[in-house]
Amino acid sequence: MSNLRSNGRAVDELRSFKITRNFLFNADASCLIEMGRTRVICAATVESKPAKWMNPTARDAWITAEYNLMPASVTNRVRRPIGYPNSRAVEIQRLIGRSIRGAFELEDLGECTIRVDCDVLDGDGGTRCASITGGFVAAFDAFLLAQEKGFIHKFPDYKLTAAISTGIVNGVALLDLDYSEDSKADVDGNFVIDENSNFIEIQCSAEKVNFDKSQLKELLDLAEKGTKELIEYQKEILDL
């Protein structure tokens, strides 16, 4: 995989990335994740009560998420979601919630709800994947606080988890697409993978051209490589 893209990256190379923990002063837990020019704030709020829909006798914790593009996060101003549902945002926040829940063992943990808010400051592709990768870090720190406050009786078992985008552009499989690549991709894929290389979720669709098993395998291999790098970085910044 020696081909170079227009931005100078190899086809299997991540954009430069960074996660800054405790980014917000008032949040229970937070981080800023930067993937190239994509920047997302992930803030987690800890509540000492179960989700409203859960059985009142349950002793399970819960994780839920919200996702939002800030008005100036992309070239054309995004309208604030006031008084009307944004179907794209709803689909993405459900993905984020499922993915982070898949990273933690929540049964018999205690009556605790973690709410992860993901706000995109700058969107240049891969915002949902950045939200999951950063959201895991924010949720991890939120559970530390929940344990400290006695909302949960132990820290949950977990698997470090990250997400990354892949795609096929002009017949070439690429890792971690920026917007210029994503906007012209023939095939678009998002992969959520844990530290044991198990898949939590796979989203893969033919945007312009159908794809075969060998191309899917290329995307899977790229995603596994990319998430391994991100997970190693999570491990480093979380001092694990």
Backbone bond lengths (Angstrom), bond angles and torsions (degrees), N, CA, C in turn:
res aa  C-N    CA-C-N  psi(-1)  N-CA   C-N-CA  omega(-1)  CA-C   N-CA-C  phi
1 M - - - 1.453 - - 1.522 109.85 -
2 S 1.286 116.67 70.75 1.457 120.72 -175.86 1.530 112.08 -101.88
3 N 1.357 117.13 -7.08 1.457 119.24 -179.64 1.528 110.23 -60.53
4 L 1.318 116.78 140.60 1.449 121.38 178.31 1.525 109.87 -106.68
5 R 1.319 115.38 145.61 1.452 121.33 178.03 1.523 109.72 -89.88
6 S 1.329 115.34 176.31 1.466 119.03 -176.87 1.529 111.86 -62.14
7 N 1.329 116.88 -26.88 1.459 120.30 179.63 1.528 112.56 -89.70
8 G 1.337 116.97 5.82 1.456 120.73 176.20 1.505 115.28 90.82
9 R 1.337 117.94 -6.36 1.464 120.23 179.27 1.527 110.92 -79.97
10 A 1.334 114.70 150.88 1.458 119.43 169.84 1.517 108.88 -72.27
11 V 1.327 117.53 161.01 1.461 121.02 -176.01 1.524 111.94 -63.28
12 D 1.344 117.78 -24.73 1.464 121.22 -179.23 1.522 112.41 -107.75
13 E 1.324 116.87 25.65 1.468 121.48 -175.38 1.521 110.98 -108.84
14 L 1.329 116.21 133.07 1.458 121.86 174.21 1.525 110.49 -72.34
15 R 1.321 115.55 155.38 1.453 119.39 166.64 1.531 109.14 -66.95
16 S 1.307 117.84 163.85 1.462 119.49 173.50 1.523 108.09 -60.34
17 F 1.340 116.75 140.21 1.461 118.84 -176.78 1.522 110.33 -139.74
18 K 1.333 113.77 154.86 1.464 120.50 -179.28 1.518 108.82 -157.74
19 I 1.332 116.72 139.97 1.459 121.98 173.38 1.521 108.02 -122.15
20 T 1.321 116.31 124.73 1.457 122.15 177.96 1.522 108.36 -107.22
21 R 1.330 116.82 111.54 1.470 120.65 179.89 1.532 111.09 -74.47
22 N 1.344 115.00 157.98 1.470 121.98 176.32 1.524 111.24 52.88
23 F 1.308 115.44 47.12 1.465 120.78 -173.99 1.523 112.02 -74.30
24 L 1.329 117.22 -32.74 1.458 121.43 -178.18 1.527 110.84 -102.78
25 F 1.319 116.06 143.29 1.462 120.93 -176.86 1.526 111.92 -73.50
26 N 1.336 117.43 -42.08 1.455 120.72 -171.22 1.522 114.78 -91.69
27 A 1.300 118.41 -16.15 1.466 121.15 -176.50 1.524 110.85 -71.38
28 D 1.346 115.82 149.63 1.463 119.62 173.85 1.528 110.63 -61.35
29 A 1.311 116.29 -39.68 1.470 122.39 176.28 1.524 107.34 -154.87
30 S 1.312 116.51 147.18 1.468 118.27 -177.54 1.522 110.63 -163.28
31 C 1.325 114.20 164.25 1.462 120.20 170.48 1.517 108.73 -157.22
32 L 1.292 115.40 158.63 1.460 123.14 169.10 1.510 106.44 -109.23
33 I 1.332 116.83 123.96 1.456 120.13 175.51 1.524 108.64 -110.49
34 E 1.323 115.23 133.08 1.461 122.45 179.08 1.525 108.68 -121.27
35 M 1.308 115.55 123.23 1.467 122.96 174.34 1.516 106.76 -122.76
36 G 1.335 116.77 97.67 1.454 118.70 -172.25 1.521 109.15 62.13
37 R 1.340 116.28 -125.21 1.465 120.19 179.52 1.522 112.48 -93.49
38 T 1.324 117.57 0.73 1.459 120.96 173.55 1.522 109.41 -82.71
39 R 1.336 116.18 129.22 1.466 121.22 179.97 1.526 108.92 -134.09
40 V 1.320 115.77 128.77 1.461 121.62 -178.01 1.524 109.33 -133.00
41 I 1.323 116.29 132.23 1.460 121.09 170.68 1.521 108.20 -91.86
42 C 1.325 116.66 127.30 1.462 122.96 176.35 1.520 107.59 -114.93
43 A 1.321 116.42 115.61 1.465 121.27 -178.08 1.521 108.96 -121.08
44 A 1.324 116.91 133.48 1.463 121.92 -178.28 1.522 110.35 -114.93
45 T 1.327 115.25 134.72 1.458 122.39 176.78 1.520 109.10 -112.65
46 V 1.317 116.73 134.63 1.462 122.50 -178.15 1.527 109.13 -102.01
47 E 1.330 116.52 127.16 1.458 121.66 176.85 1.520 108.87 -122.19
48 S 1.331 116.15 134.60 1.471 120.62 -177.13 1.522 110.48 -88.74
49 K 1.320 116.42 50.77 1.455 121.29 178.72 1.524 108.37 -155.45
50 P 1.320 116.91 155.63 1.464 119.17 179.55 1.520 111.02 -76.13
51 A 1.306 116.70 166.04 1.462 120.70 173.58 1.525 108.87 -60.93
52 K 1.336 116.93 146.58 1.458 121.91 -173.75 1.526 112.66 -57.56
53 W 1.318 116.76 -34.82 1.466 119.69 -174.30 1.523 112.52 -79.56
54 M 1.336 117.83 -12.45 1.456 120.46 -174.27 1.525 111.66 -76.32
55 N 1.324 115.88 155.35 1.454 122.37 175.34 1.533 109.35 -56.70
56 P 1.340 118.42 127.00 1.473 119.48 -177.04 1.526 114.36 -61.19
57 T 1.317 117.16 -16.63 1.469 119.97 178.25 1.523 112.18 -93.80
58 A 1.328 116.62 -3.45 1.468 119.74 -178.36 1.521 110.72 -69.06
59 R 1.322 115.32 148.55 1.460 121.03 177.48 1.529 110.48 -115.04
60 D 1.316 115.76 27.73 1.455 121.15 -177.24 1.525 110.39 -97.24
61 A 1.300 115.56 146.22 1.461 121.06 172.44 1.531 109.12 -85.13
62 W 1.326 115.74 171.09 1.455 120.30 -179.50 1.511 109.49 -147.26
63 I 1.337 115.84 150.15 1.464 122.23 176.06 1.519 107.92 -127.08
64 T 1.305 116.25 130.61 1.456 120.75 175.54 1.526 108.72 -132.19
65 A 1.321 117.06 163.40 1.463 119.67 -174.73 1.521 111.24 -141.35
66 E 1.326 114.80 153.53 1.456 122.21 169.96 1.529 107.99 -129.53
67 Y 1.332 114.71 149.64 1.471 121.20 -175.42 1.514 108.27 -134.44
68 N 1.327 115.67 139.40 1.452 119.07 -177.74 1.523 110.29 -153.53
69 L 1.320 115.89 138.76 1.460 121.68 171.11 1.521 108.07 -90.92
70 M 1.310 117.74 125.47 1.450 120.44 174.63 1.527 109.03 -67.07
71 P 1.350 118.34 150.84 1.472 120.48 -173.44 1.526 114.78 -51.80
72 A 1.327 118.05 -40.44 1.467 120.49 -176.33 1.527 112.74 -99.95
73 S 1.331 117.01 20.58 1.464 119.52 -176.29 1.523 113.10 -76.26
74 V 1.312 117.67 -19.24 1.462 122.10 178.14 1.522 108.95 -129.78
75 T 1.325 116.16 173.90 1.466 120.80 -172.19 1.517 112.62 -58.24
76 N 1.330 117.07 -49.39 1.452 121.12 177.48 1.524 109.22 -94.13
77 R 1.313 116.77 125.15 1.465 121.74 -175.27 1.526 111.97 -49.23
78 V 1.344 114.96 134.05 1.456 121.30 177.48 1.525 108.75 -93.80
79 R 1.307 116.25 130.53 1.468 120.34 178.90 1.522 109.85 -69.83
80 R 1.317 117.27 138.31 1.458 120.52 176.78 1.533 109.63 -65.06
81 P 1.336 117.05 139.04 1.469 120.47 -176.61 1.525 111.59 -79.00
82 I 1.335 117.08 69.07 1.459 121.69 -179.69 1.530 108.63 -107.43
83 G 1.313 115.52 115.63 1.461 119.96 174.64 1.517 115.53 82.31
84 Y 1.326 117.20 2.22 1.468 118.24 177.35 1.522 108.79 -148.59
85 P 1.325 117.42 144.48 1.473 119.45 -179.25 1.522 111.55 -79.34
86 N 1.308 115.70 142.82 1.465 121.62 173.95 1.525 106.62 -105.02
87 S 1.321 116.85 106.24 1.466 120.52 -172.47 1.519 111.91 -62.33
88 R 1.337 117.85 -35.55 1.464 120.45 179.01 1.526 109.90 -65.19
89 A 1.338 116.46 -45.18 1.461 119.97 -179.73 1.521 111.30 -64.10
90 V 1.340 117.28 -38.86 1.467 121.10 178.88 1.524 110.49 -62.81
91 E 1.335 116.86 -43.85 1.477 120.56 179.23 1.522 110.72 -63.17
92 I 1.330 116.89 -41.58 1.463 120.74 -177.88 1.523 110.87 -69.48
93 Q 1.332 117.90 -42.56 1.468 118.30 -177.67 1.523 111.40 -69.06
94 R 1.327 117.77 -29.40 1.462 119.39 173.63 1.525 110.45 -65.65
95 L 1.335 116.03 -40.71 1.462 120.04 176.08 1.527 110.98 -61.12
96 I 1.327 117.10 -45.07 1.461 120.72 -179.29 1.523 110.30 -61.60
97 G 1.326 116.77 -46.28 1.456 120.33 179.54 1.516 112.57 -60.74
98 R 1.340 116.80 -47.68 1.477 120.68 178.60 1.520 110.59 -58.60
99 S 1.314 116.14 -42.76 1.464 120.78 -174.76 1.524 111.58 -66.33
100 I 1.338 117.14 -44.89 1.459 119.47 -178.83 1.524 110.21 -71.25
101 R 1.323 117.46 -37.48 1.473 119.07 175.10 1.520 110.89 -60.08
102 G 1.331 116.51 -36.99 1.458 120.66 -179.92 1.515 113.24 -66.68
103 A 1.326 116.94 -15.10 1.463 120.94 -178.50 1.524 112.95 -87.95
104 F 1.347 117.19 -17.56 1.467 121.32 -174.33 1.527 110.64 -122.70
105 E 1.325 115.85 148.01 1.463 122.09 172.64 1.531 107.42 -90.54
106 L 1.332 117.05 111.32 1.457 121.59 -169.96 1.524 114.03 -103.03
107 E 1.322 117.63 -6.20 1.453 120.18 -176.14 1.531 111.81 -72.31
108 D 1.336 114.74 140.18 1.462 122.67 175.10 1.524 112.17 51.02
109 L 1.316 115.08 42.74 1.464 120.50 -176.71 1.528 111.42 -101.53
110 G 1.322 115.42 -29.22 1.457 120.78 -174.81 1.511 109.87 130.41
111 E 1.328 116.29 160.32 1.459 120.81 -177.70 1.518 109.68 -78.57
112 C 1.307 115.12 96.74 1.469 120.82 -174.39 1.519 109.03 -150.35
113 T 1.325 116.20 136.25 1.460 121.64 175.12 1.524 109.08 -122.30
114 I 1.317 115.93 130.12 1.465 122.56 175.68 1.526 107.29 -106.94
115 R 1.315 116.76 121.55 1.467 121.37 177.37 1.528 108.32 -107.55
116 V 1.316 116.20 119.71 1.469 121.49 -177.92 1.527 108.94 -106.98
117 D 1.325 116.29 116.02 1.462 122.12 177.79 1.521 109.10 -100.62
118 C 1.319 115.71 123.85 1.463 121.44 -179.37 1.524 108.63 -114.37
119 D 1.324 116.44 111.39 1.457 122.22 -178.70 1.521 109.55 -114.86
120 V 1.321 115.20 120.58 1.462 121.29 -177.22 1.530 109.02 -83.37
121 L 1.334 115.76 116.64 1.465 121.15 175.89 1.513 111.07 -82.01
122 D 1.328 116.41 -44.26 1.462 123.11 178.17 1.514 108.17 -135.92
123 G 1.317 116.81 126.85 1.459 120.76 -179.42 1.507 111.64 -111.22
124 D 1.324 116.15 113.80 1.464 121.48 176.12 1.521 109.38 -133.15
125 G 1.342 115.17 45.53 1.458 120.40 -179.95 1.518 112.21 91.08
126 G 1.338 115.76 144.96 1.461 121.32 174.13 1.509 114.84 72.80
127 T 1.351 118.08 27.00 1.463 119.20 -175.55 1.533 111.99 -69.41
128 R 1.334 117.62 -36.84 1.471 118.55 -179.80 1.526 110.69 -68.10
129 C 1.323 116.71 -37.12 1.464 120.28 179.66 1.523 110.90 -70.01
130 A 1.325 116.74 -41.33 1.467 119.78 175.96 1.521 110.24 -61.69
131 S 1.336 117.26 -38.15 1.462 121.38 -179.99 1.524 111.08 -63.33
132 I 1.321 117.02 -38.57 1.465 120.44 179.26 1.528 110.60 -69.73
133 T 1.322 116.48 -46.74 1.468 120.59 -178.92 1.522 110.97 -62.33
134 G 1.327 117.41 -45.82 1.449 120.67 177.45 1.515 112.15 -73.83
135 G 1.334 116.25 -35.09 1.458 120.10 179.42 1.513 112.50 -62.27
136 F 1.337 117.34 -34.84 1.464 119.86 175.87 1.524 110.35 -60.79
137 V 1.328 117.34 -44.21 1.465 121.21 -179.01 1.530 110.08 -63.16
138 A 1.343 116.95 -44.13 1.463 120.05 179.16 1.523 110.89 -63.61
139 A 1.335 117.45 -40.87 1.463 120.88 179.07 1.521 110.99 -66.28
140 F 1.317 117.61 -39.57 1.465 121.89 177.68 1.528 109.79 -57.80
141 D 1.324 116.46 -48.86 1.462 120.05 -179.89 1.528 111.17 -66.74
142 A 1.344 117.07 -32.96 1.455 120.20 177.73 1.525 111.00 -65.52
143 F 1.321 117.58 -37.98 1.458 120.32 177.24 1.528 111.30 -67.47
144 L 1.315 117.46 -33.61 1.459 119.88 174.73 1.528 110.20 -60.02
145 L 1.333 116.13 -43.24 1.462 120.84 178.69 1.528 110.84 -67.37
146 A 1.344 116.58 -41.61 1.463 120.36 179.69 1.522 111.13 -61.32
147 Q 1.327 116.81 -38.28 1.464 120.72 177.63 1.531 110.02 -68.34
148 E 1.327 116.27 -42.19 1.469 120.67 179.95 1.526 111.26 -61.04
149 K 1.337 116.69 -37.16 1.461 121.29 -178.67 1.527 112.61 -84.83
150 G 1.325 117.61 -6.34 1.446 120.73 178.43 1.519 114.43 82.83
151 F 1.340 117.33 14.47 1.461 120.23 177.91 1.528 111.00 -72.12
152 I 1.321 116.42 -28.69 1.461 122.22 176.52 1.520 108.03 -125.11
153 H 1.321 117.04 150.99 1.466 119.47 -174.42 1.521 113.23 -90.10
154 K 1.330 116.92 -7.26 1.459 120.78 175.41 1.521 108.28 -160.34
155 F 1.318 115.66 160.47 1.467 118.78 174.51 1.524 107.96 -75.46
156 P 1.327 118.07 136.05 1.472 119.39 -174.91 1.524 112.88 -68.82
157 D 1.318 115.42 149.25 1.458 119.02 167.16 1.522 107.75 -63.30
158 Y 1.316 116.47 147.97 1.463 119.30 -175.05 1.522 110.31 -153.36
159 K 1.303 114.89 164.99 1.456 123.41 168.44 1.525 106.90 -127.21
160 L 1.320 116.83 124.29 1.459 119.73 174.07 1.524 108.90 -51.90
161 T 1.324 116.07 135.40 1.463 120.57 -171.21 1.520 110.21 -139.17
162 A 1.322 115.51 138.71 1.462 121.21 177.41 1.521 108.99 -141.39
163 A 1.318 115.12 166.06 1.463 120.89 179.16 1.518 109.17 -134.94
164 I 1.325 115.64 150.94 1.460 120.42 179.75 1.516 109.80 -151.40
165 S 1.313 114.95 151.21 1.464 120.55 177.04 1.523 110.23 -94.23
166 T 1.308 115.11 151.55 1.461 122.08 171.77 1.519 107.01 -138.54
167 G 1.303 116.19 169.33 1.458 118.99 177.12 1.509 111.65 -172.39
168 I 1.313 115.18 166.39 1.462 121.64 174.46 1.525 107.85 -113.56
169 V 1.320 115.75 118.80 1.457 122.49 -178.65 1.525 107.91 -122.38
170 N 1.302 116.77 120.48 1.473 121.99 -178.44 1.523 111.36 53.49
171 G 1.323 115.51 39.24 1.460 121.19 175.95 1.509 115.33 83.06
172 V 1.344 117.86 1.43 1.461 121.57 -177.06 1.530 109.42 -113.05
173 A 1.334 116.62 131.33 1.465 121.69 177.67 1.521 109.41 -78.53
174 L 1.336 116.64 131.02 1.460 122.34 -175.62 1.523 110.33 -127.25
175 L 1.315 115.89 150.54 1.459 123.27 175.85 1.519 109.96 -103.84
176 D 1.347 116.57 138.01 1.464 123.30 170.75 1.528 111.19 58.05
177 L 1.312 115.71 71.61 1.456 121.48 -176.50 1.519 112.02 -74.36
178 D 1.328 116.66 135.58 1.453 119.65 167.74 1.532 107.78 -86.20
179 Y 1.333 117.21 178.97 1.454 119.27 -173.02 1.526 112.44 -63.55
180 S 1.331 116.82 -38.47 1.462 119.63 -178.12 1.527 111.36 -61.54
181 E 1.324 117.00 -30.29 1.464 121.46 177.84 1.525 111.28 -85.41
182 D 1.331 115.60 -43.60 1.461 120.64 -177.79 1.524 111.42 -61.98
183 S 1.329 117.16 -36.44 1.461 121.21 -175.74 1.523 112.93 -68.69
184 K 1.327 117.51 -18.05 1.466 120.23 179.43 1.526 112.31 -120.17
185 A 1.332 116.61 16.58 1.462 120.19 -177.62 1.526 111.49 -70.38
186 D 1.331 115.90 139.51 1.460 121.64 173.51 1.521 110.52 -77.64
187 V 1.334 115.44 -34.64 1.468 122.78 178.78 1.514 107.74 -134.33
188 D 1.321 115.51 137.94 1.462 120.93 -177.49 1.520 109.28 -125.45
189 G 1.345 117.24 132.90 1.454 120.18 -179.03 1.519 112.34 -140.09
190 N 1.331 115.72 143.73 1.462 122.48 173.82 1.520 107.92 -128.93
191 F 1.332 116.62 132.18 1.460 121.79 -174.22 1.515 109.93 -127.93
192 V 1.329 116.39 131.35 1.461 122.78 175.15 1.524 107.05 -112.25
193 I 1.327 116.69 118.81 1.466 121.90 -170.38 1.523 109.21 -133.90
194 D 1.345 116.62 140.44 1.454 119.13 178.86 1.532 111.10 -96.13
195 E 1.320 115.93 179.93 1.463 120.86 -173.24 1.520 113.42 -66.74
196 N 1.334 117.43 -16.30 1.466 120.92 176.27 1.516 112.24 -94.80
197 S 1.328 116.09 14.13 1.471 123.11 -178.88 1.527 112.53 63.56
198 N 1.336 116.35 24.86 1.462 120.60 172.89 1.522 108.83 -90.54
199 F 1.317 115.81 145.39 1.457 120.93 -177.78 1.525 110.39 -89.45
200 I 1.312 116.59 131.22 1.458 122.00 171.94 1.521 109.48 -92.91
201 E 1.308 117.14 -39.31 1.464 120.30 176.18 1.519 109.73 -156.28
202 I 1.330 114.78 146.12 1.461 122.35 174.50 1.519 107.80 -129.77
203 Q 1.319 116.33 126.07 1.458 121.97 171.99 1.516 106.99 -120.97
204 C 1.310 117.16 118.91 1.464 120.17 -177.66 1.521 108.48 -145.69
205 S 1.318 116.84 126.95 1.459 119.35 -175.58 1.523 111.10 -142.89
206 A 1.308 114.58 149.18 1.462 121.57 174.82 1.522 107.97 -84.02
207 E 1.319 116.48 108.07 1.460 120.15 179.85 1.528 110.79 -79.02
208 K 1.331 115.99 -39.47 1.475 120.21 -177.58 1.525 112.47 -131.91
209 V 1.352 115.60 -34.05 1.470 120.38 -174.86 1.524 108.72 -132.61
210 N 1.328 116.99 135.75 1.462 120.35 176.17 1.522 110.18 -65.54
211 F 1.347 116.17 157.11 1.460 119.57 -177.73 1.514 109.71 -131.39
212 D 1.349 115.50 159.76 1.461 119.99 -175.90 1.523 111.07 -109.87
213 K 1.339 115.76 -177.89 1.458 120.74 -176.32 1.520 112.63 -62.54
214 S 1.306 116.67 -37.88 1.470 118.82 -178.44 1.527 110.91 -66.99
215 Q 1.315 117.29 -36.00 1.456 120.19 177.68 1.528 110.72 -70.97
216 L 1.324 116.40 -38.72 1.464 119.55 175.43 1.522 110.51 -60.89
217 K 1.327 116.69 -40.20 1.473 120.61 178.22 1.532 110.26 -62.05
218 E 1.324 117.18 -39.93 1.464 120.23 176.83 1.529 110.86 -59.09
219 L 1.331 115.80 -45.02 1.458 119.76 -179.47 1.528 111.30 -65.68
220 L 1.341 116.64 -40.80 1.464 120.87 177.19 1.520 111.60 -60.06
221 D 1.325 116.18 -44.89 1.466 120.49 -179.47 1.527 111.18 -63.72
222 L 1.338 115.85 -42.41 1.465 119.36 178.05 1.524 110.90 -62.46
223 A 1.343 116.22 -44.14 1.466 120.32 -179.05 1.518 111.54 -63.12
224 E 1.325 116.69 -40.13 1.465 119.66 179.44 1.522 110.63 -64.33
225 K 1.323 116.92 -41.67 1.468 120.66 177.89 1.527 110.54 -61.88
226 G 1.331 116.37 -47.01 1.455 119.99 -177.27 1.510 113.49 -65.55
227 T 1.334 117.18 -43.78 1.464 119.25 -178.76 1.524 111.29 -69.33
228 K 1.317 118.10 -31.81 1.471 119.68 175.94 1.525 110.63 -60.53
229 E 1.329 116.95 -41.56 1.463 119.95 178.44 1.524 111.07 -65.17
230 L 1.324 116.56 -41.97 1.459 119.91 179.73 1.522 111.56 -67.13
231 I 1.316 117.68 -39.12 1.461 121.99 -179.80 1.528 110.56 -67.22
232 E 1.315 117.44 -39.12 1.457 119.64 175.70 1.532 110.87 -61.35
233 Y 1.330 115.53 -36.16 1.463 119.70 178.07 1.533 110.47 -70.35
234 Q 1.344 117.10 -42.03 1.472 119.97 175.11 1.524 110.88 -56.10
235 K 1.319 115.64 -45.20 1.462 121.02 -179.45 1.531 110.12 -59.68
236 E 1.306 115.91 -40.04 1.467 120.36 -178.84 1.520 111.57 -67.51
237 I 1.324 118.10 -47.05 1.473 119.48 -175.14 1.528 111.36 -76.00
238 L 1.338 117.60 -22.07 1.464 120.29 177.09 1.538 112.20 -90.08
239 D 1.325 116.19 1.69 1.474 122.13 177.95 1.521 111.53 58.35
240 L 1.323 116.38 45.66 1.468 121.12 -178.85 1.526 111.10 -99.74
